[in-house]
């Protein structure tokens, strides 16, 4: 590796660590309570270096949303390895339920960020948050379409709404078992849809 490549690789690693830390800290604390120093500390990067990669907190929020999008793509790519679309959807529900303790403490990472960003006047970052949610809706609609079910886009909205709702209630009531119970209902709903299609 040449000397010029090493600094670039280190820079890319720092930027990636900062983006991942931003996603984590913003989920834990929210946008308004989070400082650049909080993110630098979580990324184990000197706070002065943050400004080299991200000039503003909004740039870090955008990087966090990009992290959420990347994570969603990784999850759905893994689910796409399953041969049956219904099993993919059910596996996603199982993954959501598995993270019920986090949901009860903090809510959905993208959903809570979208709600917080919607309260801002500029309307730029909330559109970026909506784009991440749209990716999930599109993926879910593709699964319902592959099952040859009518109105796959509406089914995707019902599916994602169920997740957002159970995540919100688990967080508001600090009750992770809401995720367990509602996840079971969502799985049964998926089975009933599959049975009607057959």
CORHUVEN-V619860 format. One record per residue. RES is the residue in one small letter. PHI is phi in whole degrees, 0 to 359 (NA if undefined). OMEGA is omega in radians with two decimals (NA if undefined). Layout:
res = (RES RES)
phi = (PHI PHI)
omega = (OMEGA OMEGA)
This chain:
res = (x x x x x x x x x x x x x x x x x x x x x x x x x x x x x x x x x x x x x x x x x x x x x x x x x x x x x x x x x x x x x x x x x x x x x x x x x x x x x x x x x x x x x x x x x x x x x x x x x x x x x x x x x x x x x x x x x x x x x x x x x x x x x x x x x x x x x x x x x x x x x x x x x x x x x x x x x x x x x x x x x x x x x x x x x x x x x x x x x x x x x x x x x x x x x x x x x x x x x x)
phi = (NA 284 298 286 283 303 297 295 294 295 295 294 295 297 298 296 297 295 295 295 295 299 300 292 291 296 293 285 245 87 293 295 276 272 251 297 296 301 291 300 299 295 272 57 232 303 302 297 288 303 294 294 264 223 284 223 296 300 295 290 298 298 295 297 296 296 298 300 295 297 297 299 298 295 297 292 296 295 295 295 288 289 287 251 301 295 293 297 297 294 294 294 301 299 295 298 295 301 263 298 294 293 299 293 277 231 81 287 304 282 298 294 293 299 296 295 290 296 281 277 279 287 71 268 288 294 293 293 294 299 296 293 296 300 299 294 301 297 297 298 300 299 292 294 295 295 278 59 271 291 54 299 293 292 297 296 297 299 297 290 298 299 296 299 295 291 293 297 293 301 290 297 263 52 232 296 290 301 298 296 294 289 297 295 297 295 296 297 299 300 297 293 295 296 295 292 286 278)
omega = (-3.13 -3.14 -3.12 3.13 -3.11 3.12 3.11 3.13 3.10 3.12 3.12 3.12 3.12 3.13 3.12 3.12 3.11 3.13 3.12 3.11 3.11 3.13 -3.11 -3.04 3.10 3.08 -3.10 -2.97 -3.03 -3.05 -3.02 -3.10 -3.07 3.05 3.07 3.11 3.09 -3.11 3.11 3.13 -3.13 -3.13 -3.07 3.14 3.08 -3.04 3.11 3.13 -3.11 -3.09 3.08 -3.08 -3.09 -3.06 -3.07 3.06 3.12 3.09 3.09 3.08 3.11 3.10 3.10 3.10 3.07 3.06 3.11 3.14 3.12 3.13 3.10 3.12 3.11 -3.14 -3.09 3.07 3.07 3.12 -3.14 3.06 3.09 -3.04 -3.02 -3.12 3.12 3.11 3.08 3.14 3.14 3.10 3.08 3.08 3.13 3.11 3.09 -3.13 3.12 -3.14 -3.06 3.14 3.10 3.12 -3.13 3.13 -2.92 -3.06 3.10 -3.11 -3.10 -3.12 -3.13 3.11 3.12 3.14 -3.14 -3.11 3.12 -3.12 3.11 -3.06 -2.98 3.08 -3.11 -3.08 3.10 3.06 3.10 3.09 3.12 -3.14 3.10 3.11 3.10 3.12 3.12 3.10 -3.13 3.13 3.14 3.12 3.09 3.13 3.12 3.10 3.13 3.06 -3.13 3.10 3.12 3.07 -3.09 3.13 3.10 3.09 3.11 3.10 3.11 -3.11 -3.10 3.08 3.12 3.11 -3.12 -3.14 -3.12 3.10 3.13 -3.12 3.09 3.12 -3.09 -3.09 -3.10 -3.08 -3.12 -3.11 3.00 3.12 -3.13 -3.09 -3.11 3.04 3.09 3.09 -3.13 3.09 3.10 3.09 3.12 3.10 -3.12 3.10 -3.13 -3.11 3.12 -3.12 -3.04 NA)
